[in-house]
Amino acid sequence: MKRQALLLVAVFLFAGLSCSSAIAGKAPGTSAAEDKTPPSYDMKPQAILDLQELQKKFVSLAEALPAEKFTWRPAEGVRSVSELFLHVAAANYNFPTLIGTTPAPGFSAKGFEKSTTDKAKVIEQLNSSFAYAIASVQAMSNGDFAKPEKKLGPDANDGDVVYLMVVHNHEHLGQSIAYARANGVVPPWTAEAMKKNANGPME
């Protein structure tokens, strides 16, 4: 029985790889031809739009969580609610400095995540850090996204840093939603959708 199950898994994996190759327009094992078409994705406005939307969601989650839950943590050794939000804020302060943005006044990374559990102060840091990160991207020219950052890797550029900053926020937004749900808090944007539609999307 176990052998049959393993064979079934192998078949599904092979089928998945074959489908992926077919979708990509090439046979398994062949390398993709060099793409010589001009890029069409404008990263600057999309990154700004993403960061603005992420700010709204993080802040609304922080506002929806009761103040007494800011010290809650899912397990020992895992970030608490306040530590999670301050980790997000710290990253928003840190990422732009990698591309030469002047450090945010008054910010010190050392001990920042544990610097406060006060709900109002945590929300203030979230707003301040997103404002700083968004302003940093807004100050970039389109050409700046291709500016090399050799200290981060032989092929790294400023666009990579912006991309990682956005991805980092999305990763921890998911974590924040899980924290909120674990404490009986429905994400505000989901609650709003449910009011409009009884079968609205769930996150």
C-alpha positions as CSV (number, residue, x, y, z in Angstrom):
1,M,0.0,0.0,0.0
2,K,2.8,2.4,0.9
3,R,4.6,1.5,-2.3
4,Q,1.5,2.3,-4.4
5,A,1.1,5.6,-2.6
6,L,4.7,6.6,-3.4
7,L,4.2,5.7,-7.0
8,L,1.1,7.8,-7.2
9,V,3.0,10.8,-5.7
10,A,5.7,10.3,-8.3
11,V,3.2,10.2,-11.1
12,F,1.6,13.5,-9.9
13,L,5.0,15.2,-9.5
14,F,6.0,14.1,-13.0
15,A,2.7,15.3,-14.5
16,G,3.0,18.6,-12.7
17,L,6.5,19.1,-14.1
18,S,5.4,18.2,-17.6
19,C,2.4,20.7,-17.4
20,S,4.7,23.5,-16.1
21,S,7.1,22.9,-19.0
22,A,4.2,22.9,-21.5
23,I,2.8,26.2,-20.1
24,A,6.3,27.7,-20.4
25,G,6.4,26.7,-24.0
26,K,9.4,24.3,-23.8
27,A,10.1,20.7,-23.3
28,P,11.4,19.4,-20.0
29,G,15.2,19.8,-19.7
30,T,15.5,22.6,-22.3
31,S,16.7,26.0,-21.4
32,A,14.6,29.1,-22.1
33,A,15.8,31.3,-25.0
34,E,17.1,34.7,-24.0
35,D,14.2,37.2,-23.7
36,K,15.1,40.2,-25.9
37,T,11.7,41.9,-25.5
38,P,11.6,45.3,-23.7
39,P,10.3,45.2,-20.1
40,S,6.7,46.3,-19.7
41,Y,6.3,46.2,-15.9
42,D,6.7,49.5,-14.2
43,M,7.9,48.6,-10.8
44,K,8.0,52.1,-9.2
45,P,4.2,52.9,-9.2
46,Q,3.3,49.3,-8.4
47,A,5.7,49.1,-5.4
48,I,4.3,52.4,-4.1
49,L,0.7,51.1,-4.6
50,D,1.5,47.9,-2.8
51,L,3.2,49.6,0.1
52,Q,0.2,52.0,0.5
53,E,-2.2,49.1,0.6
54,L,0.0,47.1,3.0
55,Q,0.1,50.1,5.3
56,K,-3.7,50.3,5.4
57,K,-4.0,46.6,6.2
58,F,-1.3,46.5,8.9
59,V,-2.6,49.6,10.6
60,S,-6.2,48.4,10.5
61,L,-5.2,45.1,12.0
62,A,-3.3,46.8,14.7
63,E,-6.2,49.1,15.4
64,A,-8.7,46.1,15.5
65,L,-6.6,44.1,18.0
66,P,-7.3,44.9,21.7
67,A,-4.4,46.7,23.5
68,E,-4.1,43.8,25.9
69,K,-3.3,41.4,23.0
70,F,-0.2,43.2,22.0
71,T,1.8,41.0,24.4
72,W,0.2,37.8,23.1
73,R,2.5,35.4,21.3
74,P,1.5,32.0,19.7
75,A,4.4,30.2,21.5
76,E,7.4,30.8,23.6
77,G,10.3,32.2,21.5
78,V,8.0,33.5,18.8
79,R,7.4,37.2,18.2
80,S,4.5,38.7,20.1
81,V,1.9,40.9,18.4
82,S,3.8,44.1,19.2
83,E,7.2,42.5,18.3
84,L,5.8,41.4,14.9
85,F,4.5,44.9,14.1
86,L,7.7,46.5,15.2
87,H,9.7,44.0,13.2
88,V,7.7,45.1,10.1
89,A,8.4,48.7,11.0
90,A,12.1,48.1,11.5
91,A,12.5,46.4,8.1
92,N,10.7,49.4,6.5
93,Y,13.3,51.7,8.1
94,N,16.2,49.4,7.2
95,F,15.6,48.4,3.6
96,P,15.8,51.9,2.1
97,T,19.2,52.5,3.7
98,L,20.6,49.7,1.5
99,I,20.0,51.9,-1.6
100,G,21.4,55.0,0.0
101,T,18.3,56.6,1.5
102,T,19.2,58.8,4.6
103,P,18.4,56.8,7.7
104,A,15.1,57.7,9.4
105,P,15.7,60.3,12.2
106,G,15.7,58.7,15.7
107,F,15.5,55.1,14.5
108,S,17.9,52.6,16.1
109,A,17.6,48.9,15.1
110,K,19.0,47.7,18.4
111,G,16.2,46.5,20.7
112,F,13.6,48.1,18.5
113,E,11.3,45.1,18.3
114,K,11.0,45.0,22.1
115,S,11.0,48.8,22.6
116,T,7.3,49.1,23.4
117,T,4.1,47.1,23.8
118,D,1.9,50.3,23.8
119,K,-0.7,50.0,21.1
120,A,-0.7,53.7,20.1
121,K,3.1,53.8,19.9
122,V,3.3,50.6,17.8
123,I,0.7,52.0,15.3
124,E,2.7,55.3,15.2
125,Q,5.8,53.4,14.2
126,L,3.9,51.4,11.6
127,N,2.7,54.6,10.0
128,S,6.0,56.4,10.3
129,S,8.0,53.5,8.8
130,F,5.6,53.0,5.8
131,A,5.7,56.8,5.1
132,Y,9.5,56.6,5.2
133,A,9.6,53.5,2.9
134,I,7.1,55.0,0.4
135,A,8.9,58.3,0.3
136,S,12.2,56.5,-0.4
137,V,10.6,54.7,-3.5
138,Q,9.0,57.9,-4.7
139,A,12.3,59.6,-4.6
140,M,13.8,57.0,-7.0
141,S,13.9,57.6,-10.8
142,N,13.0,54.7,-13.0
143,G,16.7,54.3,-13.9
144,D,17.6,54.0,-10.2
145,F,15.9,50.6,-10.1
146,A,18.7,49.2,-12.3
147,K,21.5,50.8,-10.2
148,P,23.9,48.1,-9.2
149,E,24.3,47.2,-5.5
150,K,27.4,45.0,-5.6
151,K,27.6,44.9,-1.8
152,L,24.5,42.8,-1.9
153,G,25.6,40.5,-4.6
154,P,27.2,40.5,-8.1
155,D,23.9,41.0,-9.9
156,A,22.0,42.9,-7.2
157,N,20.4,46.3,-7.9
158,D,18.2,48.8,-6.2
159,G,15.1,47.3,-7.7
160,D,15.9,44.0,-5.9
161,V,15.9,45.8,-2.6
162,V,12.5,47.4,-3.3
163,Y,11.1,44.1,-4.4
164,L,12.4,42.4,-1.2
165,M,10.9,45.1,1.0
166,V,7.4,44.6,-0.6
167,V,7.7,40.8,-0.4
168,H,8.8,41.0,3.3
169,N,5.7,43.1,4.1
170,H,3.4,40.6,2.3
171,E,5.0,37.7,4.2
172,H,4.4,39.3,7.6
173,L,0.9,40.5,6.7
174,G,-0.1,36.9,6.4
175,Q,1.5,36.2,9.8
176,S,-0.4,39.2,11.2
177,I,-3.7,37.9,9.8
178,A,-3.0,34.6,11.5
179,Y,-2.3,36.4,14.8
180,A,-5.5,38.4,14.5
181,R,-7.6,35.3,13.7
182,A,-6.1,33.4,16.6
183,N,-7.3,36.1,18.9
184,G,-10.9,36.2,17.4
185,V,-10.3,39.3,15.3
186,V,-11.6,39.3,11.7
187,P,-9.4,41.4,9.4
188,P,-11.3,44.7,8.9
189,W,-11.2,44.5,5.1
190,T,-12.7,41.0,5.3
191,A,-15.4,42.1,7.7
192,E,-16.3,44.9,5.4
193,A,-16.6,42.5,2.4
194,M,-18.7,40.2,4.5
195,K,-21.1,43.0,5.2
196,K,-21.6,43.6,1.5
197,N,-21.8,40.0,0.6
198,A,-22.7,37.2,3.0
199,N,-20.4,34.9,1.0
200,G,-17.6,37.5,0.8
201,P,-13.9,36.5,0.6
202,M,-12.2,35.1,3.7
203,E,-8.6,35.9,4.7
